[in-house]
Amino acid sequence: MLGDMLRPKSFAGLFGAAPSVALATLGMAIYQHGQSYAAAQTLSMMAGAIALGIYSAVVCQLLIRARMRALPATLLSLVVWLAAAFCLWAGAGGQA
């Protein structure tokens, strides 16, 4: 749905492919390494998705409220993304 609303339409492929790739990766992880390994990978995927959401929110705030240019806002927000991802990973026990 989100890909259909955004322009250019190339975003549609991006949003449509990510869930399929994640499911295929988890299927291969279960087959090759077992369910506990795949569960750890799932936690890592969820932590990465949450960290990406935090990164996106920070970038939007810097662009809109602080009136920063795109490059400095995204570079500064990378630090936030790394910190959020590491904290979430550590909070999950650092299993992956």
C-alpha positions, 0 to 999 in steps of 0.5 A: 500500500505504501509503495502505491502511494509514493512516487516514484513507483520504484518504491513499490518494489522496495516495500514489496520485496523486503518481507519476501526476502526476510521470510526466505532468509528465515526459512533458510536459517531454520533449514540450515541452523535450526529454530533457535538460530532463526529465532535469534535472527528474527529478534535481530530483524525486529531490532533493526526495523525499530532502529530504522523507524527511530532513525527515520523519525529523527531525520524527519525532525531534523529536516522539518523542525531544525531546517537542516540540509539532507546530508548533515541530517542523515549523517547525524542520524546514523549515529542515532540509528547505530545507538538504537540498534546496539541498545536494542540488540544488547537489550535482547541479550545480544543473541545474534 
